[in-house]
Amino acid sequence: MSDSQNWYIVKQKNGQCEIIPSPQVEGGEDLECWGPFASQQEAIARRIGLIRAGKCKPA
């Protein structure tokens, strides 16, 4: 398996943001999405920023 997988932050209906790998990103729902990010660690750091900015609720 390749480490070149992209990661996305997807805002759920309850306001929390989930970090998911790109193959799991599905269209059709009107959810906010940020990314792609090169690593899961980068996506985690960005999610912390989104929580601090009030865009996402903490888990």
N, C-alpha and C positions, 0 to 999 in steps of 0.2 A: 504494500500500500504506500502511496506517495505522501510526503509531508507537505506538498504544495496545495493543500486543501485550504479554501477560503472559509472564513467564519462570518456570520452575520448576527446582529442584535435585532431581535424582533419583539416589539411591544405587544404583550398579550392583552386580552379584553379587560383583565383585572388591573391593568396598569403596570404590572411587573414586566421586566425585560428578560428574555431568555436568549442565551447564546447557543446558536445551532450551526452545524456545518452546512456548507452550501447545498449538498444534495437534498437536504431536508427542507429547503426554502420552497414553499409552494405559493403560487399566485392565487388570485381569486378572492382572498379575504382583504378587507380594507384595514390592514394593520400597518403601523409605522415600522419601517425597517431601516437599519443603518449597516453599511458595509459595502463591499467585502473588506475584511481585515485579513492580513497575511498569516496571523497566528491567533490561537485561542487566548494567549496572554494579552495581546494587543486589544482584542475584543473585550476582555475583562476590564482592562484599564479604561477603555472608552465607555463601558457600561457604568463604571463608577462616576465618570464625568457626567453622564446623562442623569444619574441619580442626583448628583449635586446640583445640576441645573434644573431639577424638578420635572424632567421629561419622563422619568421612570420611577416607580416605587421600589424601595429596597425589598429584598426577599425576606 
